[in-house]
Structures are given as structure tokens and as C-alpha cells.
Amino acid sequence: MRREEESLDPEDWEEFRQLARQMVDDMLAYQQTLRERPVWQPVPPVVARKFEAPLPLKGQKEDEVYREFRDRILPFPLGNLHPRFWGWVMGNGTPLAAMSEMLASVMNPNVVGFNQVAPLVEWQVINWCKEMFGYPKRASGILVTGGSAANLTGLAVARAAKAGYDVRTKGVGASPQRMVMYGSAEMHFSLPRAADFLGLGSESLRRIPVDAAYRIDLNELRKAIEADLKAGLKPICLIGVAGSTNTGSVDPLKDLADIASEYRLWFHVDAAFGAWAYLVKRLRPLLAGMERADSLAFDFHKWGYLPFEVGCVLVRNSRAHLRAFSRGSVGYLQHEVRGVAGGPTQGIAQYGMQGSRGFRALKVWMALKTYGVDKIARMVEQNVAQAAYLETLIRSSADLELVAPVALNVVCFRFRKRGLSEAQLRRINHEIVVRLQESGTAVLSGTDMGGSYAMRCSITNHRSQRGDFELLVAEVRRLGKEILASTRRAGG
Ligand SMILES: *Cc1c(COP(=O)(O)O)cnc(C)c1O
């Protein structure tokens, strides 16, 4: 008997349609009722063990697998959708974006280039980004997985543009002088890692000390550049931080742009989340100079409120951008005038590291069109106002103190009591952070600030309301007193 040929489409479309509708209904209900659930809860060991089950050789029905998702996966998220999640730097995502991802996945285009509509959507998104962040029309850009990939892309262009020889072909070993770069001690770890990937070595990215407001110290920067020049090294790139991960501090970008042009350095700005403050008129002066960057890295999946993953890099000189990545001619990727292989000569993938690329542009495109830049700017401003509100709550509580100045949307603070040592303060504040998380009340993260432990509240959350911060402060104070009392009882 001849075996029938199979596909992976549903065996019964009607039955699958019912299930798909159920999925949509469940997911909308889930997003609508976020507030009623704890911010976070640990994965129970009995659930964790389910993920040690062996490779399924025989399949099962879609609805059984979906039920398993609903019962064992959905209830144990990281928590970043919740109105009181302020740990690390995360984004919430939106119901609209979740649907956009489904639409993109249904079309499932490979956004390499070709004569199809998806690259047009991505080019339009890139053009809108240039307009949002003060970049010239002739600049180029590409959507990437996030801030780390955007930083790596920017530094790869910097290396190719400033090496002074064909570094892509010859490699860094052929450089007559060691190439060095500069950024502040508060840089995100993805930047030294990018220097490592690019063969320059993470030590070649100099970590310049910061001032009391956690901004790069310009005198120290000049000293470091001069010392490297004197030692016969080749400075190629200066990195500015617009919104540091720890405190949200913004480097003096105008000054950095001037220093970069004085020494003919590539100027890269890591504005992973900080870029969004540029949309707010009142905040723009703080970021002045960002638009002068040769390359600008930012992401949509933190303060742009979209789901993971999507970031972007813009490059002022599109030819330098293309020269850093284009692959020359490849036999199986001939460009044609007509047919599917037609379209623009430079496929979008030639501006980045990926071969096959997903349609991450669609969720950005739909969000920008639906909310408009004005609404996104209002959300960003709302978060900055909430950070300022939290600051006033902290300042008016005798048992709380700020640990760093609040520049944008990040508040570093701690519980304190007179007479407690640094070590005791560290233990108590660390315990507050963990208990807040374990009780499902709120998620903050902790960080080290000049030898002190600080609770870090990073507000990139479109669902937070003022009342959430009042609750946070009340809980932190209550927990602080409770922990203090119990350590005193224990003689600690
Ligand atoms: C998060 C972050 C990055 C890295 O971005 P990912 O999207 O996590 O790869 C880079 N720089 C800063 C300042 C960040 O906050």
C-alpha cells in the first residue's frame, strides 16, 4: 500500500481553530488579570521535574500539549509583565505586540532581502527610528536581537572604519599598532564582551572612572587617550553611555562627541534604554549629543515596552556600515532584476551579522502606528515622574536613603538605621529584596554602589501606577523593621 504523504498542518482544521481561539482568549484573560496574581513565584520542584521527561518519540494532541503549557509553564513567569516588576532592566510587552508576533510568525518571512514586503516594513521602522533620535535620512540601521547585538554591531563598524587597513580580511593580528577604545566604568558588560568578540580583547576597552553622578570623568578620559597615544597605541573608538544600567546616569554626550572628533575616534552611544528619554522634550537636553553618535545602540524590548527580542543600531555613515558587513558575491545569493531575488541591491541582512532573519519589525511597526510616538513619549515621561515620586517618598522616610542621584528612571536606595555597620545594612537590604520577591509583592534587584549594597528600582513598566510605589515603600519599611527586630533578637 502506498503511504500517504504528510504535512505538519492540523489534521482537523476546525478542531484546531477552536483550540486556537481558546489560546487567544486565555492569553487575553491572562494579560487582563495580571494584577491579581503574585509578581513572581518559584517553580515548584514537582513542576521542574516534569521538564526532565524523555524525548517524545510519538506525538500527542495539540490540546493536551497546550493544557500542559497552561498548567505548568504559564503560571511560573519571570514576572516582568506585572505592574510591580522593577528588577534589572526589563520590558512588559503588550497584548497588541503579542498578537503582532503571531501575525509575523504566520507570514514567517526570511527578512534577508528579496522582493517581498517585510524588508520594506523594516526599512520604514529604521527610517522612523532615525527621525525619532535626530539621525540624518541617509544614515543606515538594522533591527537586531537587543542592546548587546546592537553594541557589537556598532563596534564592529567602528573597528572596520578606523583600523586604517582591511581588518576584516587581515585580522587584528596584522595591525601595526594595538587598537584601543574608551568607555566609562559604568558601561554595560556587553561592551567589553564585544571588544573580546572583535579580537581586540576586553582590556583594550579602557574603563574610565566616573564622577559622583556616575558619569564618565572627562579629565581621566583625556589622560587615558594621551597616555595610549604616547605609548604608540591606536585609539579608535569612544563610547558614551546614555542611561547606565546601574543608576540611569547619562554621560556628557556633547563633550564626548567633541573629544571624539578632536581625536578622530568613532563615537558609539549605548542608549539601550536611555534613548527613549530623547522623545520627551523636557528630558532631551540631558541626552543632547546623542544624535552626533557615529553609531547608536538601543532596544525596544526594555523601555520601548515591546516583548523580547528586538533592538536596533543606527549608523550615521551607511557606507561604513555596509563595508563592515557586506559579504561580497556569493554564488547562491545572486541578485536579480526580476522575480523573488529582485528588490534593492543591498539586502537588509548585509547590514548585520545574521543570515536568516525573522520579522521582528512587524511588532515595532504596529506599535508605532497604533500608539504614535506621542503616547510612547508620555509613557516614558510617566515612568520618569514615577521615579521622581519614589525619590520623594524615600526622602521623606527617615529610615530610607538614596544611594545614587536619580537621573531618569532608576532609583537606587536602601533601608538604614543609625548605628548599623555596612555589613549589617547589606544583609538587611539584601534580605528585603529577597522577601519582596518571595512574597510576590514586588521585584527589585540589588546592586553594589561604591562598596554599599543598594536596592535598585528600574522603572520601564507601562503598567505601574503611583499606588504601586507607595505600596513598595510601605513594604520595604515594614520588612526592614521586621528583619532588624529579628536580627536583634538573634543577637546579630
Ligand atoms: C540591557 C542593556 C544592554 C544590553 O541589551 P540586551 O538587550 O540585554 O542585549 C546594553 N546596555 C545597557 C545600558 C543596558 O541596560
The ligand as a Gaussian input file, in Angstrom:
#p B3LYP/6-31G(d) Opt

LIG

0 1
 C       20.299000      45.935000      28.783000
 C       21.426000      46.787000      28.367000
 C       22.275000      46.400000      27.336000
 C       22.165000      45.057000      26.658000
 O       20.972000      44.922000      25.972000
 P       20.297000      43.483000      25.775000
 O       19.052000      43.825000      25.076000
 O       20.089000      42.921000      27.152000
 O       21.231000      42.662000      24.982000
 C       23.274000      47.269000      26.953000
 N       23.433000      48.453000      27.570000
 C       22.640000      48.865000      28.581000
 C       22.867000      50.208000      29.192000
 C       21.599000      48.041000      29.011000
 O       20.807000      48.447000      30.014000

